[in-house]
Amino acid sequence: MEWVILLIVVGVVGYAIVIYNGLVSNRQMVREGWSGIDVQLKRRTDLIPNLMETVKGYMAHERETLDAVVNARAKATSAASAGPEVRAKAEGELSAALGRLLAIAEAYPDLKANTTFLEFQTALQGVEDEIQMARRYYNGAVRNLNIQVESFPSNLVANAFKFEQAEYFELENEADRAVPQVKF
């Protein structure tokens, strides 16, 4: 009888260890996913000053649009250490400002033909695609962690070791979800 009780205790402890390791693994995947988003968002904000320098000469009288991009970039940069909700709002504003800038660029034939501008536009599109993939990975990792934190019996281990649900990285404005499409 003592062996049976000992086997049950060892089995329960072993199962708790497996659950704990799964929680740790999922938490690390969330952190890795957030790091991927952070890297791509930084790449985008680093591209903007060069894009702005290229555009300034052609669009000098579009000051309001240029200022909106600069201000949105500053907000996104200052929100770099914030959580997903704050960061998503700032990045959504930046995406909208960039979309307006690229839409206005349509009216400038010389700018549209500028090789440097086209290279930056292509690079920006590539970064936007990478951001989208990083968001998907991060949100998938968050989903897996949150399921494990909420599900029984893993929620018992999660509560005992203070594992918490993570926030999804979602854009608030539905229009901000779409990458601006500009045809030249």
Secondary structure, DSSP 8 states (H G I E B T S, - for coil): -HHHHHHHHHHHHHHHHHHHHHHHHHHHHHHHHHHHHHHHHHHHHHHHHHHHHHHHTT-TT-HHHHHHHHHHHHHHHHTTTS-HHHHHHHHHHHHHHHHHHHHHHTT-HHHHH-HHHHHHHHHHHHHHHHHHHHHHHHHHHHHHHHHHHHSTTHHHHHHHTT---------SSGGGGS------
